[in-house]
Amino acid sequence: MRGMSVVVGAVAAFGLWLSGAGAASAEPAKQCSVPTSAQTFQTATPAQENLDAARVTSAVDQLSTRLRLSVRVFRNNCQVAGDPLNALTDPVHNNLWSVTKSVVSLLAGIANGDGKLDLDAPIGNYLPTGPGWGDAAHRAITVRDLLDQTNGLRQSILSDVASTGSDPNLAQEALNQPLVYQPGTHFQYSQLGPALLAYVVQRAVGEDLVTFAQQRLFGPIGISAGSYFWLRDRSGLPYGYTHLFLTPPQLARLGLLMANNGRWNGAQVVPADYVADVSKPAPTNGCYGLLFWTNAGTPCTGADIPAPQTLDRHMVPPLPSDAYEMNGTGGQLVIVIPSLNMTVVTTGYLGSISLDPEVLLGADGDEMQWTFFRTLMSGVEDVHVPDPGPYPGDPIDFDVNPLNYLDPAELTSDLVTNPNCNVLFCDGSVPTTGLIQNVQAAPGLL
């Protein structure tokens, strides 16, 4: 027995020596720098990033057939793969839709880091007083309630979008909605909540929100003033829930900013602790918090299109639990996977395959992401990512009641907000400031 133990020990030692020798001879992954404003993204081959080239190509090809306008895969800041259409679509500005919500969240994080915005303070601390600016219950909603989509206000996703361009004042429209839940207790995907947050951040920092965004977020990562477009309501407030138009490379810069913990070329643009927090779910939804979607928790509740559905699984099961994303309707996606130093950015419209209306519309249970990431994760060679198997489908919800997402009462209250503000006049004047600003900024789309 003693002789056998000696042999086993020798074999084990030899195995350890071999593994050490193999590790010593392995090539480290190539590291790239984020670009300056004039630079393009540095590139690497999949092999240089410990990725299987055939599987990465297969994953991108799969995604390219799903009505994608652009695809980029990064590892260690290096672009390792992209869609052939990128060359055509890179100059084109795309509506980011609800990715805009995540951008407003980042601005809130910057304001918080500056000491100008307390995330747990009531929004009344930052609102004007007087008619149209909320009763005591509305003013007691906290900034975090707006960030976690637990503001409690009545919401109707498409009703709010339907008034785009004619909205007299988005902040007052939000404050005119009745409270249907106790704030902080119930997740309900909202449009006007993030719009109200945009106004709160603007008031907290004491300057126009787009000006603040350019100085503190876009400018530092190489997105120049006048090179993008952010639609405003008629009072001049940028839409906080949608209508930010960026090109695919500009969107990718936001992704790499998050992948680098909020740093860009040595400058801390977004506080690192805030970047860490966006991947943590709120208590009311295992896959959402701070206007970001996260893979960290369960269950996962989606948006109210056509009806909210709660799934007893992670957001994207093929991904590690630390993954999180900015997600806009139709598949505008920025997915960050910190444990793999990987970022995926794609734009396009729809692409999921399912009998479930919510999945088809990208509201939750996204089959397209499951299928793509299952293939991409199988190509990661230096970290084992468990395979969840093929997309199984989720329970189909045939609740398509239009009142879930297109409530006439909410549309009416958006256009006739309160006695002092409606589609014709607001706070004693005809609101045209935003219309003029939109015309002035429109060349950014070209």
N, C-alpha and C positions, 0 to 999 in steps of 0.2 A: 504493500500500500504506500509505503514511504517512497519507493521508487516511482510509483505512478504519480504521486503528487509532485515529485521533482520534474517529471516529464510535462505534466499539465502546466506547472509554473513556467517552465521554459517556453512552452508553446505560447502561453499568454504573454510573456515578456516579448517574444518575437513578434506577436501580433501588434502589441503596443508600439514596438520599434517601427514596424511597417507603416502603421497608421500615422505615426509621427513623421516618418520620412515622406509619406504621401502629402501630408499637410504642408510640410516645409517646401515641397517642390511645386505645390499648386500656385498658379498665377493669381494674384489678388485681382478683384474686380476693378475695372477702370472707373475712375472718379471724374466727373465732369463739373465744370463751373456753370452757374446760372448766367444767362447772357446779360450784357448791358443793353441799353435801349437800341443800339445800332446792330447788335449781333443776332445771329440765329442760334438755334439750339445746337449744342455739341452732340455728336453722335458716337455710337459704339455698336459693334456687332453683338448679337445675342450671346455668342460664346464668350465675349469679353466681360459680360455681366452674369455669367454662370446660368445662362438660359439656353434651352434647346431650340435651335433656330427653326427647325421644322414645325415644332409645336407652336412657337410664337407666330410664325407665318400662318399656320392653320387657324389660330385664334383670330388674328386680324382679318383674314379672309372671310371667316364666318361673320364677323361683325360688319365687314364692308358690304355684305349682301343684305344687311338689315336696314336699308334706307339710311345709311350713314352718309353724312356730308364730309366728315373728317374723323380721323382716328390717329392718336399718338400714344405710344407706350414708352415710358421712361423708366430707367433704373439708375440709381445713383446720379440723377440729374442728366443722364445721357439718353437721348432718344434712340431706342433700339428698333423701332418698327413704326410704320405709318401706312395710312391708306393712300392708294394711288391718286385719289381725288384731292389730296391735300394741296397739291400745286394749284389746282383750280379754285378751291374754296378758301384758301388762306387769306386772300384780300377781302373776302366778303363778310360784312357784319351780319351777325346772327342774333336774333332775340334770344337771350339766355333764359327767358321766362323765370321760373322760380329759383334758378341759381342766383338771381338778384337778391333774394331773401338772405342767402348766405353772405353775399357781399355787404349787405346792411349789417349783418351780425359782426363781420370783421370790423366795420367802422365803429360799432358799439364797443367792441373789444379794445380798439385803439383809444376811444374816448375814456373807457374805464381805466386803462393803463395810465392815461394822463391825469387821472383823478377828477375828471369832469363829469363822470356818469357812474352812479352807484347802481349796480345791477339789481339790488334788493330793495331799492327805494321805490315809493309810489310814484307813478308817472305824474301825479299832480304837482310834484316838486319842480317839474320842468315845463308845465303847461301854462299858458296865459290864464287869467281869470276872466270871468264874465260869461255872457250868454254864448252857448255853443261849445263850451270847453269842459263839459262834463259835470255831473253831479258828484257827490261825495263818494258814492260806490264806484263810479267809473274812474275817478281820480285816484282811488286806492289800488287799482290794478298796478302791479309792480312791473318794472322793466324786464325782470326775468320771466314774468308771465307772458309778456309779448315774445320773448326769445324762445320760450318753450312751447308756444302755441297753446297755452292754457289760460288765455285772457278771459274766457267765459262769454265773449260777445257772440251774438247771432252771426252766423256766417253763411254765405252762399257763393261758392267759388266763381261760377260763370256769371252770376248777376253782377258781381263786382267788376269783372273784366268787361262786361257788356257796356259799362258806362265810360270806358277808356276814352280820354280826349275831352269829355264833357264834364268830368268831375270838378266841382267848384273848389273843394278843399278836402282832401283825403283824410286828414286828421280829424276834422269835425264829423265827417261821414262815419268814421269808426266810432267816435264817441256818441253818435246818435243811435247806434245799434243797442237793442236791449240786452241785458245780461241774462243768459239762459243757463249758465252754470256758475257756481262759485269760483271766482278766479283762483288759479293754481291747482284745481282739483281734477280737471278733465281735459284730455287732449282733443283738440278739434282743429284740423288744418284750415288756416284762415288766410285771407288776402289782406283785409283791412288791418289786422293786427300788426304785420310787418310794416304796412304803410304808416300806421301810427308810430311805430318804433322809429322809422326814418325821421319823422318830425321831432320826436323826443331827442334823438341824437343831435339833430340840427340845433335845437334849442340849447342842449347841454354844451355843445362846443362853441356856440355863439357865432356861427357863420353858415353860409349856404352849404348844404350837404355835398353837392357835387364839387364845390371848391375844396372842401375838406377832404373828400375822397381823392381828388387829384393830388393835393399836397402831401397827404399822409399814406395813401395806399397805391394808387395807380402810378404816380410819378416815380416813386422810389423803385418800382419794379420794371420801369422802362416803358410804360404806357403813357404816351405823351398827350397833353391837353389838345382837344380838338380832333383826336384820332378815333373817337368813339361817340356814342350817342346814348343819352339816358332821358327818356321821355318824362315830362313833368305834367302835373295837373295844372288847372288854370290859375291856381294861386302861386305856382312856382315850385311846389314841392315835388322832387323826383318820386316816381312810383317806387315804393319800397318792396313791392312783391313781384315785380316783373318789369319788362320793357327796358332793360339795360342791353344795349347792342354792342358786342365785342367781336373781333375776328377770332378764329380758332387759335392762332398763336398767342393772342392776348389772353384768352381764357386759359391756355396752358401755363402762362406765367403765373396766374393765380394759383394753379395747382402746384407748381413747383415751389411757390412761396410757402404754402402749407406743408409740403413735404420737407421743407427745410426749417420747420418749427418757427415760421414767421420771420426768418432772416433772409436777407437778399444782399449778396456781395458785402457781407460784414456788417450790415445795418439791421437792427431789430425793428422790423416794420410793424408787425402785430405782436403783442406780448406773448412770450412763449407759453406762459401758464394758460392764457386764453386759447391758444392753439391746442394745447393738451386737453382742455375742457370740451372742445367741440365734438370729440369722439366719445364723450360720456353721455349715456341716455338720461333723459329726465325721468323722475319717478313715475310719470303718467304714461310713458311710451318707451318700450325697450329699444326702439330703433330711431329715436329722435331727441334732439336737444340743441338749444342755441341756434335754431334755424339750419341745422345740418342733420342729415341722415347718418346713422351709425350702425355698425354691425355688432355692437358690443352686447346688446341685451335682447331679451324676449319678454313677453310677446311683442309683436310688431303691428302697429296700427297705421294704415295708409290714409290717403286723402279721400275726401267725399266725392269721388268721381267714379262711378255714379252713386256709390254709397260707401261709407267707411267699413273696412273689413279688418279684423284683427286675426293675425296668423300666429300660431304657436311655434315660431321658428325665427331664426335670425334674418336680417334683411337680405343678405346675399350669402347663403350657406357655403359656397365654394371658397369664400375669402376668410382670412384670419379675422379674429374677433376685434382686432384694433383698427380695421378698415373703416373709413367714413367717407361721405361724399356730399358734394353739392349736386342737386338734382333738379332739372327743369323739365317741364312737361314735354313729352315727345322723345325724350332721351338726350337732353343736354346734360352731360355728365362729367364731373371731375371726381375721380376716385383716388383716394390716397391710402396706401397700405404701408404704414410706418415700419412694421417688423420686416418687410421685404425691401424697403427703400424703393418702392415702386409707385408710379403714378400713371393713371390712364385718363386721357381726356378725349371725349368724343362729342360731336354734334350730329344732329339729324332729326328725323321725325318718325316716331313710333318704331316698329320692328319686332316687338314681341309676338309670339305665336301661342294662342291660347283661346279657349272657349269662354274664359272669364272676362267680362267687359272691363273690370278694373285692371287686369293684367295687360290687355290690349292697349288701354289708355295710359299705361305706365304709372298708375296710381299706387300699386304695390305688387308684391309677388312677381317681380320682373323676370320673366323667362329668358329674355335676351341676355341680361347680365349673368344669370345662372349658367347658361350655355357657354357664353364667351369665357367667363372666368374659370369655369371648370377646365377648359382646354388650356388656357394661359397658365393656370397654376400647375398643371401637369408638366409644364416646361421649366419650372424652377428647379434647378439641379443642386443648389447648395443648402436649401431648406426644405424639409418635408412638409407639404401641405396636404392634409387628408382629403381624399376624394369623396364628395357627398353622393356621387352617383348622378345619373341623368335627372333632369328636371322632372319631378313626379306629378306636377300639377297640384294646385290647392283647391279646397272646396269652392265650388262656383257659386257666386252670389248673384242672383238675378234681380236684385232690388235696383230698378232703374227709375224710381220715382223722381221726376224732374225737380220736385220741391227740395230734394237733397242738395242740388247744386245750382238751380235756376229759380230762386224764390222771387216772385214779382214784388213782394213787400220790401225785400232788401234793395232791389233795384230802385224802387220808388223812393226809399229813404236816402239812397245815394244822390238822387237828383233833386229831391226836396229835403234837404238835410235837417234844417231847423228854421224857425221863423226868421232868422237873420242870415241864412245862407241857403241858396238853391242854385239851380242850373243857370239862372239869369243874373242874379246878383249875390254878393257875399260880403258880409261885414260892411255894408254901406256903399259898396262900389261894384262895378262890373269887373270880375276878375279876368284880366288879359295878360298878366305878367308871364305866366307859364307859356301861353301861346306864343308870345314874342320870343321867349327863350328857346322854345322848341324850334322855331324857324331859324334862329341864329345858329343853333347847334347842329341842325340837319346836315350841313356839309360834311360833318364827321362820318356820316354813313357812306359817303362817296370816296 
